[in-house]
Amino acid sequence: MKRAARLGAVLCLLLPVLPSRTASAGRAWTESGPSGAAALAVDPADPRRVFAAVPSRDGAAAEIFVSPDAGATWRDVGLAAFSLTKMAAAPSGVIYAAGFEAESGEFSLPVAAIWKSVDSGVSWRAAYRSRFCSNAEILAASPIDASFVYAGVNIVCHGFGGALMKSDDGGATWNDVSPPLPPDPPLEDFQPVAGLAVAPSDPGVLYLLQGAGWRSDDAGANWMPLAIPGDAFGSGSGFDALAVDAGSPSRVYSSDGHQVFRSLDSGSTWQATPLSGDIRQLLTDPTVADVVVARSETEVFVSSDGGTTWRALPPIGVTIDDLAVGGGEIYAATGMGVFTFHDVRVIPSAPDQPAPATRRLAAGPSAGER
């Protein structure tokens, strides 16, 4: 009896520190599915509603799943009969999907296409179709107005180049709003659209990666070049990803594929943050200011103070194919399922880091004024 009592006392001491997905209050990833998800999106009007796309084996279609409860449960809502590359959720169940269709014929050339669903992925209609040998690889929707959607359409079969397409009427019509190129440019000047970020608080403020870094304050009518992150430190390797803070359209984050930078003045100056590594993706929470998320192939890093300090989340243990953020939650798509990390806002901050140097770009005419 005494031995049993001592064992019980020891267990009582150990139980509070034993790892548990339920008792950890968001300190560990939870897994719910579906397996094989390659694209994710969060409804900005209802951040607990999450969308996941699972491509078919041949990549010609994708099964769409919806979670109404922040990843706790999932429902298969049907098949999207196209090759889906990216998803972007607009308010209240509106989803845009980008990818390509295989044009019928002897060579089955890909044709860039964008689709739209107004019923949380149950049904889809075509919203855009481009020319042969192209793919819609970049997609972003306004989190406050479902009418505004932007897509990067790139040539994939031969040659170079791409275009930033914009719709301000929910995908009914589209216009090319790319930064202008000089007449008859050499091939190396035809640059694909490599990244795009829409300010959560103002859908007219855009940050674009197309050859260089650009900013537009008027929905793509005019463009200003961004300073190159890292120039103050002699690297100046350019951009690989961009994200805009929910709290201000002038607070933007970038990565050159290794170092993560922060700008508080719309990209005129940059500060290096403490995070560096093999950065594959950079996101902000469109509903929570100061939350920034970055990932490598297998790890996720979070800052809840606007990039001043970072914390590595517990490892998932598998390759991450896509991330989505909303309402303080992080969702990771993997071949083993969709994993959720709850309430990143309560992650403790690290001690203050010394402020790094900055570089300022000299003022000049906008691209639309040249």
ABEGO torsion letter per residue (X at the ends): XAAAAAAAAAAAAAAAABBBAAAAGGABBBBAOBBGBABBBBBAABAABBBBBBBBAAGABBBBBBBAAGGABBBBAEBBBBBBABBBBBBGGBBBBBEBBBBBEAAGBBBBBBBBBAAGGABBBBABBBBBGBBBABBBBBAABAABBBBBBBBAABEBEBBBBBBAAGGABBBBABBBBBBGBBAAABBBBABBBBBAABAABBBBBBGBBBBBAAGGABBBBBBBBGAAAGAGAEBABBBBBAABAABBBBBAGABBBBBAAGGABBBBBABBEBBABBBBBAABBGBBBBBBAABBBBBAAGGABBBBBBBAGBBBABBBBBGGBBBBBBAAEBBBBBGAAABBBBBBBBBBBBBBBBBBBBAAAX
